[in-house]
Amino acid sequence: MSSNVYNSETFRLFRNRPSFVDGVSALLDISDTANRYHINNTPKEADLNAIHSDWLAVGQDMVHAIENYVEESK
């Protein structure tokens, strides 16, 4: 997986991919603000957001597949 995937809308359930600086700052984070994830108000909202993210991922995959096909058929 490329690093931009971790920061995309389709990778909602996890924080950004941690770096060395993130690890060091987490040690000093007393109020635990660095360890926040996407929070939904209701299970229905969580489901809707997950389905939305899934379809965004499908769309991105289709775009990449079409681009690869066009590039290979030149």
N, C-alpha and C positions, 0 to 999 in steps of 0.2 A: 504494500500500500504506500502510495506517495504521501508526503507530509501534509499536503493540502487537503487530503481526504479527512484528516482528523479535525480540521477547522471548518468543515463544510456543514451545511444545513442537514445533510443526510446522515451525519455521524453525531446524532443528538444526545445519546445517553452518556457519553463520556466527556471528561474534560479535554482540553487541548493536550496534545502529546507532550509529556513533561520533558524538560531539559535539565541540565545540571543546575542552572540558576533557579529553576522552579523547585528542585529538590532542596537546595540550600535555603531558599526562602520559606519552604514548608516547615523546616526545622525551627525557624524563628517566628512562625505564624501562631501566635498565642490564641487568637480568636477564631481560628480555623476558617478564615475567609477564603483561603486558596483551594479548599477542598469542596467547592460547590459544584453541583451538577444541575442539569436542566430540571426545573421543578414545575409540575403541573398541579392545577388546583383540584381537579377531579380525575377519576379513572377514565371517564369519557374523553376529556381533553387530552390525556396522555395517549389514548388510542388514536384519536384524530391526528395528533402531532406525529405519532409513529407511522401511521398510514401515509401521511403527507410526505414524510421523509423517505419512506420506501419508494413512493412513486417518483420523487425527485431523483433518487438513485437509479431507478429504471430508465428514466428519461436521459440521464447523463450517460448511462451505458449504451443506450440506443444511439445517441449522438456520436459517441466514440466509435461504435461499430460502423456507422454510416461513413464517418470520416475515414476510417481505415479501409473500408471497401472502395471508396472513391479514390483514395491514394493508391491502392494496389491495382486498380483497374486502369490506371493511366498508362 
